[in-house]
Amino acid sequence: MLAQLSEAQTVGLSLAILGAVLVVGWTVRMKVGFLHTLFIPASVVSGFLVLILGPQVLGRLTDSHGLFPSDVIEVWRVIPGLMINVVFAAIMLGKTLPSPRALWDAAAPHALFGAFLSFGQFALGGLAVLLVLTPFFGLPAEAGSLLEMSFAGGHGTIAGMGQVFSDEGAPELVDIGLGLATISMVTGVVVGSMLVRWAVRHPRIPLRRNEPLRSDENYDVDDIHVVPADAKPANETGLHPTTLAFALIGVTILVSVGILWGARAIVSALGSDILDKMPLFPVAVIGGFIVQWVVTRTGQAHRVDKRAIEGISSIALDVLLVCAIGTMSLATIGSNVPAIVVFTVVGVGWSVVCLIWLGRRFHGADWFEHAIADFGQSQGNVATGFVLADMVDPRRETSTANAYGYKQLPYEPFLGGGLITALSVPLIVAIGLPWFTAVSVVAVAVIGVWGMRRRKSGVGG
């Protein structure tokens, strides 16, 4: 029957099946206790269900496509590269835009520590590829950006960079990156929880929390909001708030396309093609800022419903996770286990060492509460940082939640999936991995000195 469906009908069927898979994944997460304890999202559970019940596991065992038709699987392969644009377009929409000075004063320690962690991932990832993974395991030079891209960027960033890796003749890096992003999501919570328990017991680390963590505590990621906004229902516009949110995201993507095309034209006229293979999604953050600025300046910010924006973004992210995890190649991951192990050890080790030894040198008062949030983001995503911060400051008595939320405004447009992350592969191709690694090392040193001197001088947090 599927062979009789048009392409549009196949897409519709694929989305319907995706909805059913999410319901099953949500049910499994509720029934299996350790999945809830580790804060594993239902979308990740659903992605692994697709992987197990699809052609790569069940299909191999039964010599078939598994439970899902091959045309549906092919649609799911394309979806992550599209949905990441929606996720990034929504980052700035519905946010209250503070003055640049107020924003920087609150966000600077987090932004600098986050940049230090990210450039360190670039530097250490590059060294690992140069010294171990290329000579002994044949990994291509483009893998030098994979650690930051998968740990700080996550599944969406890897999926968005898929075409770039394919164009450079290294499509296997997408599956390796998706595997690493999944691992980092788990290590972020597991290792982060261990560090919180260690800090609670440590007599020389002052915390707002002084009682041990309980196994029955719950931190609902769905209740996390990055930056407060004065959003109100937009019914008086003649549009449902969700429809207006959808429209603004669409406008943001169109604006971002225009920015990217314009930037490509300018750079091409200067004799460079470095932006030709740059994906759209990091530019969408800039497009979102422009659209939100226009909405604010025209006095319409109150009509933008932040909940509706976040709802559409959450749908896009959950769909992205299911499709990215469900269609990643187990064969590729299995043949690159040494690379995954090396990257995981380096990535986790770097974040742990930086938290313990340098967190207090970037952050002022309540340094552990602030630094553990940055640790979480370097190991998974923004939500992981909030979860860990709430473990040590459950009543939010410190300024961590607000400052960490503001961090995303100067940090995400550039790193953890932003412009620098997206340009890392073209830069490696253009200047070579040794030079890219060297520049990353210099950036780590400069940002480290800047952040620690700022803290020592008592400026800001």
ZAGUDREN-566493 format. One line per 4 residues: number of its first residue (from 1); their letters; for each residue x, y, z of C-alpha. Coordinates in steps of 0.1 Angstrom, whole numbers, plus 5000, padded with zeros to 4 digits. Each point is the difference from the previous one (the first is absolute). Layout:
! ZAGUDREN-566493
NUM	a	X:Y:Z; ...;
//
This chain:
! ZAGUDREN-566493
1	mlaq	5000:5000:5000; 5029:5024:5008; 5012:4998:4964; 4967:5016:4989;
5	lsea	5005:5031:5022; 5013:5032:4986; 5031:5017:5014; 4979:5024:5020;
9	qtvg	4978:4972:5014; 5032:4980:5010; 5012:5031:5019; 4966:5002:5018;
13	lsla	5001:4963:5008; 5036:5004:5013; 4989:5028:5024; 4970:4980:5012;
17	ilga	5021:4969:5008; 5025:5024:5017; 4973:5012:5023; 4991:4964:5009;
21	vlvv	5036:4992:5007; 5003:5030:5023; 4969:4987:5020; 5016:4966:5003;
25	gwtv	5034:5015:5011; 4982:5022:5026; 4982:4970:5014; 5033:4980:5002;
29	rmkv	5017:5028:5018; 4972:5002:5026; 5002:4962:5006; 5038:4996:5001;
33	gflh	5012:5017:5031; 5037:5006:4992; 4991:5019:4968; 4981:5025:5021;
37	tlfi	5027:5001:5027; 5026:5008:4973; 4978:5027:4985; 5001:4983:4966;
41	pasv	4974:5017:4978; 4972:4980:4985; 5012:5011:4966; 5033:4983:5005;
45	vsgf	4982:4968:5012; 4979:5002:4969; 5030:5004:4978; 5015:4968:5013;
49	lvli	4967:4982:4995; 5002:5010:4964; 5036:4988:4998; 4991:4967:5016;
53	lgpq	4967:4994:4981; 5013:5013:4967; 5022:4985:4973; 5032:5001:5019;
57	vlgr	4990:4976:5028; 4966:4983:4995; 5004:5003:4963; 5033:4981:5000;
61	ltds	4986:4973:5022; 4969:4995:4978; 5016:5009:4967; 4976:5028:4995;
65	hglf	4996:5038:5006; 4988:4994:5035; 4967:5016:5011; 5005:5031:4979;
69	psdv	4997:5003:4962; 5032:5010:4982; 4984:5031:4986; 4991:5012:5035;
73	ievw	5036:4994:5012; 5013:5021:4971; 4977:5029:5010; 5012:4997:5036;
77	rvip	5036:5003:4987; 4993:5034:4986; 4980:5015:5028; 5029:5008:5025;
81	glmi	5017:5023:4976; 4968:5020:4996; 4988:5000:5036; 5033:5014:5013;
85	nvvf	4992:5032:4982; 4967:5003:5019; 5017:4994:5033; 5026:5027:4994;
89	aaim	4975:5025:4985; 4980:4998:5033; 5029:5006:5024; 4997:5038:5000;
93	lgkt	4963:5004:4993; 4979:5009:5030; 5030:5010:5021; 5003:5033:5019;
97	lpsp	5030:5018:4985; 5018:5018:5028; 5025:5028:4995; 5034:4987:4987;
101	ralw	5017:5011:5032; 4975:4983:5023; 5001:4969:4979; 5038:4998:5000;
105	daaa	5003:5007:5037; 4977:4970:5008; 5012:4977:4973; 5037:5006:4997;
109	phal	5014:4974:5025; 4977:4973:4984; 5007:5011:4964; 5038:5001:5006;
113	fgaf	5001:4967:5019; 4978:4984:4973; 5022:5013:4972; 5031:4987:5020;
117	lsfg	4984:4966:5001; 4990:5000:4964; 5034:5012:4986; 5016:4974:5022;
121	qfal	4979:4973:4984; 5011:5013:4966; 5037:5000:5011; 5000:4966:5017;
125	ggla	4978:4984:4973; 5025:5013:4974; 5029:4986:5019; 4983:4967:5005;
129	vllv	4994:4997:4962; 5035:5011:4991; 5019:4979:5025; 4978:4969:5003;
133	ltpf	4969:4996:4980; 5014:5008:4965; 5033:4982:5003; 4986:4968:5016;
137	fglp	4963:4999:4990; 4999:5020:4967; 4975:5026:5011; 4999:5030:4977;
141	aeag	5012:5035:5011; 4964:5014:5001; 4995:4979:5031; 5020:5026:5019;
145	slle	4969:5020:5005; 4978:4970:5010; 5006:5002:5038; 4986:5036:5004;
149	msfa	4973:4994:4973; 4986:4969:5018; 5006:5008:5036; 4992:5037:5002;
153	gghg	4979:5000:4968; 4980:4968:5003; 4979:4980:4976; 4985:5029:4982;
157	tiag	5034:5015:4992; 5013:4967:4987; 4969:4995:4979; 5002:5035:4986;
161	mgqv	5037:4995:4990; 4991:4967:4982; 5002:5015:4965; 5033:5018:5008;
165	fsde	5016:4967:5011; 4986:4982:4969; 5013:5027:4977; 5035:4996:5015;
169	gape	4999:4963:4994; 4996:4991:5037; 4963:4990:5005; 5010:4974:5026;
173	lvdi	5007:5029:5024; 4963:5007:5003; 4993:4966:5015; 5031:5002:5023;
177	glgl	4988:5035:5011; 4965:4988:5007; 5014:4972:5021; 5022:5024:5019;
181	atis	4970:5024:5005; 4980:4972:5015; 5028:4990:5023; 5006:5036:5011;
185	mvtg	4963:5004:5009; 5004:4971:5024; 5034:5010:5014; 4988:5035:5005;
189	vvvg	4974:4989:5025; 5018:4970:5015; 5034:5016:5005; 4983:5033:5009;
193	smlv	4980:4984:5027; 5031:4983:5014; 5017:5034:5001; 4970:5016:5018;
197	rwav	5001:4972:5026; 5038:5006:5004; 4995:5037:5004; 4972:4996:5026;
201	rhpr	5024:4979:5022; 5031:5022:4994; 5006:5022:5030; 5018:5027:4979;
205	iplr	4974:5005:4974; 4972:5024:5012; 4966:4991:4986; 4965:5013:5005;
209	rnep	4991:4963:5004; 5013:4981:5030; 4979:4969:5000; 5008:4969:4979;
213	lrsd	4982:4993:4968; 4970:4976:5003; 4992:4974:4974; 4964:5012:4998;
217	enyd	5008:5036:4990; 4986:5011:4967; 5012:5028:4977; 4976:5006:4971;
221	vddi	5019:5012:4970; 4967:5010:4984; 4996:5028:5026; 5033:5016:4991;
225	hvvp	5000:5034:4983; 5032:5016:4989; 4992:5037:5003; 4968:5015:5015;
229	adak	4977:5018:4976; 4968:5020:5003; 4981:4979:4975; 4963:5004:4998;
233	pane	4973:4982:4979; 4999:5014:4964; 4963:4994:4993; 4994:5037:4995;
237	tglh	5022:4997:4968; 4974:4978:4984; 5025:4971:5002; 5002:4972:5026;
241	pttl	5032:5005:5020; 5014:4967:4986; 4992:5011:4965; 5018:5034:5006;
245	afal	5030:4981:5014; 5001:4978:4970; 4998:5030:4977; 5029:5018:5018;
249	igvt	5022:4969:4998; 4993:4998:4963; 5009:5037:4996; 5031:4994:5020;
253	ilvs	5011:4971:4977; 4994:5021:4969; 5020:5029:5015; 5028:4976:5009;
257	vgil	5000:4986:4964; 5004:5036:4987; 5029:5007:5025; 5018:4968:4990;
261	wgar	4996:5006:4963; 5012:5036:5004; 5030:4989:5020; 5009:4974:4975;
265	aivs	4998:5025:4972; 5022:5025:5018; 5026:4974:5010; 5000:4985:4965;
269	algs	5006:5035:4985; 5031:5002:5023; 5013:4967:4985; 4991:4975:5027;
273	dild	4975:4971:5000; 5002:4993:5038; 4962:5008:5005; 4989:4979:4970;
277	kmpl	4995:4969:5021; 4990:5017:5032; 4965:4987:5012; 4971:5023:5007;
281	fpva	4992:4991:5036; 5027:5022:5018; 4990:5030:4980; 4964:4994:5011;
285	vigg	5010:5013:5035; 5010:5033:4984; 4968:5001:4980; 4980:4994:5032;
289	fivq	5017:5028:5018; 4992:5024:4971; 4963:4989:4999; 4997:5003:5038;
293	wvvt	5017:5035:4999; 4975:5012:4974; 4971:4986:5020; 5013:5017:5031;
297	rtgq	5007:5033:4983; 4966:5001:4985; 4983:4994:5034; 4987:4966:4991;
301	ahrv	5021:4979:5023; 4971:4994:5024; 4981:4982:4972; 5026:4973:4996;
305	dkra	4991:4970:5022; 5033:4985:5013; 4982:4968:5009; 4988:4996:4964;
309	iegi	5035:5006:4987; 5015:4975:5024; 4973:4975:4991; 5008:5001:4963;
313	ssia	5037:4998:5008; 4995:4970:5023; 4980:4981:4973; 5028:5007:4975;
317	ldvl	5027:4989:5024; 4982:4968:5011; 4993:4991:4964; 5036:5007:4991;
321	lvca	5013:4978:5029; 4978:4970:4990; 5010:5002:4964; 5037:5006:5005;
325	igtm	5004:4972:5025; 4977:4976:4983; 5018:5003:4966; 5036:5001:5012;
329	slat	5022:4972:4987; 5008:4973:5026; 5026:4985:4976; 5019:5033:4998;
333	igsn	4999:5005:5037; 5011:4964:5006; 5030:5004:4977; 5011:5032:5017;
337	vpai	4998:4990:5037; 5036:5010:5007; 4993:5035:4988; 4968:5003:5020;
341	vvft	5018:4988:5031; 5029:5024:4996; 4977:5030:4994; 4978:4990:5029;
345	vvgv	5029:4998:5025; 5015:5032:4987; 4967:5019:5001; 4988:4989:5034;
349	gwsv	5035:5004:5015; 5004:5035:4987; 4967:5012:5014; 5005:4984:5034;
353	vcli	5035:5014:5004; 4989:5035:4989; 4970:4999:5024; 5021:4989:5030;
357	wlgr	5032:5021:4994; 4988:5030:4981; 4963:5005:5007; 5007:5021:5031;
361	rfhg	5025:5021:4980; 4974:5010:4974; 4970:5004:5023; 4997:5021:5032;
365	adwf	4975:4993:5027; 4982:4967:4999; 5026:4988:4975; 4991:4963:5000;
369	ehai	4963:5007:4994; 5010:5021:4970; 5028:4978:4987; 4980:4967:5002;
373	adfg	4975:5015:4975; 5028:5007:4975; 5012:4965:5006; 4966:4986:4991;
377	qsqg	4998:5020:4968; 5035:4989:4989; 4989:4964:5005; 4965:5001:4984;
381	nvat	4978:5030:4996; 4985:5030:5017; 4974:4980:5019; 5027:4978:5016;
385	gfvl	5017:5031:5014; 4967:5011:5016; 4994:4965:5015; 5034:4999:5016;
389	admv	4997:5036:5013; 4966:4992:5016; 5016:4970:5017; 5023:5023:5020;
393	dprr	4977:5030:5002; 4965:4984:5001; 4983:5032:5012; 5019:5022:4975;
397	etst	5014:5022:5027; 5030:5009:4979; 5001:5020:4967; 5010:4968:4981;
401	anay	4968:4994:4981; 4997:5035:4988; 5037:5005:4992; 5003:4966:4983;
405	gykq	4969:5009:4980; 5015:5033:4988; 5032:4981:4991; 4982:4984:4970;
409	lpye	4996:5034:4983; 5038:5007:4995; 5010:4964:5000; 4977:4980:4978;
413	pflg	5003:5022:4968; 5036:4990:4999; 5008:4967:5018; 4982:4968:5010;
417	ggli	4985:4999:4965; 5004:5037:4991; 5020:5017:4972; 5034:4989:5012;
421	tals	4989:4964:5004; 4985:5000:4965; 5031:5016:4985; 5023:4976:5017;
425	vpli	4999:4974:4973; 5005:5025:4971; 5029:5015:5020; 5017:4967:5005;
429	vaig	4997:4993:4963; 5013:5035:4992; 5029:5004:5024; 5007:4964:5011;
433	lpwf	4993:4983:5033; 5035:5009:5015; 4993:5037:4996; 4964:4997:5011;
437	tavs	5012:4982:5032; 5027:5026:5006; 4975:5028:4997; 4976:4982:5024;
441	vvav	5028:4997:5025; 5008:5037:4998; 4962:5008:5004; 4999:4978:5032;
445	avig	5030:5019:5014; 4986:5035:4992; 4965:4992:5013; 5014:4983:5031;
449	vwgm	5021:5031:5008; 4971:5023:4993; 4975:4981:5021; 5023:4995:5030;
453	rrrk	5013:5036:5000; 4964:5012:4998; 4991:4979:5030; 5031:5010:5019;
457	sgvg	4993:5037:4994; 4965:4995:5014; 4982:5011:4969; 4965:4985:4996;
461	g	4990:4966:5015;
//
